[in-house]
């Protein structure tokens, strides 16, 4: 019998104070962290700008990059090299930051 270890959810982000507020994005819940946070999984082309600006803002706020690195960050994002250059791990939001949540797909181990 397979065990479900990851489930995908589509939902609208709210009350984060970030550019992704109001955007409907795909997130996952994972067993390894007790399904305690939504992990950003995917987004549509129409959401890319908001996701890009959110990633930049949160990375600056966390001290991973400097505000002065914005042009380089934008070029790296445009070239599709974000994960390779910045290797941020998983982008997560609290469970109460997603509304109109709909389960999309369970993934089995």
Secondary structure by P-SEA (a helix, b strand, c coil): cccccbbbbbbbbcccccccccbbbbbbbbccccccccccccccccaaaaaaaaaaaaaaaaccccccaaaaaaaaaaaccccccccccbbbbcccccccccccccccc
